[in-house]
């Protein structure tokens, strides 16, 4: 058996709470120290007629090609967006998430997700933590390409945690997860960690 711990230190209104949650499980399942390339700050932004359409310009050295893009801005994000590129001009359409921001927004970052091959059985997870050193978006799929979960890391080093007695719904339940697509919502390269403790014989 393996053991995982989650230490909680909180001070609110002068009241301190210091607790450690310990879980045992058959095996740890870590995917750690994953480099997450920096996103690209757009040099112009024009919202389209709908909430899921926009055009923008990428910096000259962007290196991106047509395909799926994740888009971040202050107060919002949209992921799994179809991107079409002509030189530096990028047309965005579709996807899931928040409505694109108004034209001339100055803080839009576009990122091509990287693929992380995984073997996570969400139904067996007893404890999990996901952390990134920058804002990030992660979506998990099964072998058929069906979406299992989407997780946001809304700020650098503010990890997402879950354990099986947390009174929150397990976000990874469903068919086994074979791939995670992760993107960086900042213009600074990041490091991503995904760790679960899974119990096949609870």
Buried (B, 14 or more C-beta within 10 A) or exposed (E): EBEBEBEEEEEEEEEEEEEEBEBEBBEEBEBEEBEBBBBBBBEBBBBBEEEBBBBBBBEEEBEBEEEBBBBBBEEBBBBBBBBBBEEBEBBBBEBEBBEBBEEEBEEBBBBBBBEBEBEBBBEBBBBBBBBBBBBBBBBBBBEEEEEBBBBBBEEBEEEBBBBBEEEEEBBBEBBBBBBBBBBBBBEEEBEBBBBBBBBEEE
